[in-house]
Amino acid sequence: MYIGHICGCGHPDVQHQADAPKSKCQAIGGLSCGKGCRKSTKAVLRPTFTVHRPVETITPPGERVSGNNGWKTCDCDNCRALYAELTGA
């Protein structure tokens, strides 16, 4: 599992290109869902999977999620606060 944000279009922030225009969702694969993007500051816990099995541990903010091409999780204050709340760390 990891902590991140949900864009206004409904997709997780890690599925968006960092340099994509804010007027539309552009996924890492280059396709757009056609919905407008608005980054949310609310941190949410998101599931991750390996071979259709859920990963039960939470990846700390700012670290790379293994098994998913190694993308880095958000390390903003809201994500760090939720991580501390959930793990007691």
C-alpha angles and dihedrals in degrees: 000000000000138000118238144124136279116230121228088257090061099252125120113260092240090066092063130084112245092228097044116127112263091227093075140022112255113182122212088258089061098249123121126220087209094237126119120259125231117166113227122215092206111108117222135184111244127192124238127196140203116199092341093309121115118243107230100196122084116234108229117245113272094022129109121260109232119225094027102082088281099277116177121244123231115270101192120137093260093053091047091050093051091047091052091047093050099041104027089233 
